[in-house]
Amino acid sequence: MRTIIHTVAAALTLCFAAAVVSPSVVLAAPKAKSMRAKMAEMKAKDPQSFAACEALARQRGFSTGDFGTSLMMFIDGCIMGKQR
Protein backbone atom coordinates (compact mmCIF):
# COMPACT_ATOMS: atom_id res chain seq x y z
CA MET A 1 0.00 0.00 0.00
CA ARG A 2 2.79 2.43 0.88
CA THR A 3 4.56 1.61 -2.36
CA ILE A 4 1.47 2.47 -4.37
CA ILE A 5 1.04 5.80 -2.57
CA HIS A 6 4.70 6.72 -3.11
CA THR A 7 4.52 5.71 -6.78
CA VAL A 8 1.37 7.76 -7.38
CA ALA A 9 2.87 10.74 -5.55
CA ALA A 10 6.05 10.53 -7.64
CA ALA A 11 4.06 10.26 -10.87
CA LEU A 12 1.92 13.27 -9.97
CA THR A 13 5.01 15.29 -9.06
CA LEU A 14 6.65 14.50 -12.39
CA CYS A 15 3.50 15.34 -14.33
CA PHE A 16 3.16 18.64 -12.51
CA ALA A 17 6.82 19.51 -13.08
CA ALA A 18 6.52 18.70 -16.77
CA ALA A 19 3.39 20.84 -17.07
CA VAL A 20 5.14 23.80 -15.44
CA VAL A 21 8.33 23.58 -17.50
CA SER A 22 6.90 22.59 -20.90
CA PRO A 23 4.60 25.53 -21.70
CA SER A 24 7.41 28.07 -21.42
CA VAL A 25 9.57 26.05 -23.79
CA VAL A 26 6.75 25.28 -26.21
CA LEU A 27 5.38 28.84 -26.28
CA ALA A 28 8.76 30.44 -26.98
CA ALA A 29 9.04 29.13 -30.55
CA PRO A 30 5.67 30.33 -31.90
CA LYS A 31 6.31 33.79 -30.48
CA ALA A 32 9.48 34.10 -32.57
CA LYS A 33 7.60 32.92 -35.65
CA SER A 34 4.86 35.45 -35.09
CA MET A 35 7.44 38.26 -34.84
CA ARG A 36 8.94 37.28 -38.17
CA ALA A 37 5.51 36.91 -39.70
CA LYS A 38 4.44 40.33 -38.43
CA MET A 39 7.63 41.92 -39.80
CA ALA A 40 7.11 40.23 -43.17
CA GLU A 41 3.49 41.41 -43.22
CA MET A 42 4.52 45.01 -42.50
CA LYS A 43 7.18 44.82 -45.21
CA ALA A 44 4.69 43.42 -47.74
CA LYS A 45 2.12 46.14 -47.04
CA ASP A 46 4.46 49.09 -47.63
CA PRO A 47 8.01 48.15 -48.68
CA GLN A 48 9.21 51.76 -49.08
CA SER A 49 8.10 52.90 -45.64
CA PHE A 50 9.37 49.69 -44.08
CA ALA A 51 12.82 50.20 -45.62
CA ALA A 52 12.94 53.83 -44.48
CA CYS A 53 11.86 52.92 -40.95
CA GLU A 54 14.32 50.04 -40.83
CA ALA A 55 17.12 52.44 -41.80
CA LEU A 56 15.97 54.86 -39.08
CA ALA A 57 15.97 52.01 -36.57
CA ARG A 58 19.57 51.16 -37.53
CA GLN A 59 20.58 54.80 -37.07
CA ARG A 60 19.03 54.80 -33.62
CA GLY A 61 20.93 51.67 -32.58
CA PHE A 62 18.42 48.87 -33.06
CA SER A 63 19.83 45.55 -34.23
CA THR A 64 17.92 44.58 -37.37
CA GLY A 65 19.42 41.07 -37.42
CA ASP A 66 17.13 39.85 -34.67
CA PHE A 67 13.42 40.40 -35.01
CA GLY A 68 12.81 41.52 -31.45
CA THR A 69 9.73 43.09 -29.97
CA SER A 70 11.32 46.51 -29.54
CA LEU A 71 12.44 46.64 -33.18
CA MET A 72 9.03 45.56 -34.41
CA MET A 73 7.29 48.13 -32.23
CA PHE A 74 9.65 50.87 -33.42
CA ILE A 75 9.10 50.06 -37.10
CA ASP A 76 5.34 49.75 -36.55
CA GLY A 77 5.25 53.14 -34.86
CA CYS A 78 7.46 54.63 -37.53
CA ILE A 79 5.16 53.42 -40.30
CA MET A 80 2.22 55.00 -38.45
CA GLY A 81 4.19 58.26 -38.24
CA LYS A 82 4.83 58.25 -34.50
CA GLN A 83 8.65 58.32 -34.76
CA ARG A 84 10.66 61.41 -35.66
N, C-alpha and C positions, 0 to 999 in steps of 0.2 A: 504494500500500500504506500509506504513512504517513497519507494522508488518511482512509483507512478506519479505521485505529487511532485517530486523533484524533476522528473522528466517533463511533465506538463509545464511547470514553472520555467524551466530552461527554454522550452520551445516558445512559450509566450514572450519571454525576454528577448530572444533572438528575432522573433517576428516584429516586435515593437522597435527594436534597434534598427532593423532593416527598413521599416516604414519611415523612421525618422531620418535616416541617412539618405535613402534612395531618392526622395522627391527633389532634394537640392541638387543632386547630381543629374537627374533626368531633366529637370526644368532648366538647367543652365544651357544646354545645347539649343533648344528651340528659341530661346531668347536671342542668341547670337544670330540665328538664321533670320529671325524677324527684323533685326537691325539691318542686316544686309538687304533684305527684301524691301524694307522701307526706304533705304538709301537708293536702291535701284529704281523704285517707283518714283521717287522725287526726281531722279535724273531723267527718267523717261518722260515725265510730264513737261519739264522745261529744261532742256540740256544747257542752254546758254546761261540762264540764271544759276543753275546748279554749279556750272564751271566757275562762274564769277564768285559765287559764295564759297566754293571750295578753295579758291585762290585766296580769298579774304581770310578764311579760317587758317590757312597755312601761314599767312602774314602775322596773324595773331597768336601763333604758337601751337595750334592744334595739330596733332599727328593724324594725317589722313590715311595712314597705312592700316590703322585699326578702326573699325567702324564702331566706335564707342557711343554711349548715350549722349555725352556732352557735345561731341562733334555733330551728331545727327540733330540735336536740338538747336545748335548754332546755325547749321545750314537751313533747317526748317524755318527758323526765325528770320534768317537773312532773306530767304525767298519771299517771306511774307512782308519784308520791308522793315523789320524791327531792329536790324543791326545797322550801325553807321560805319 
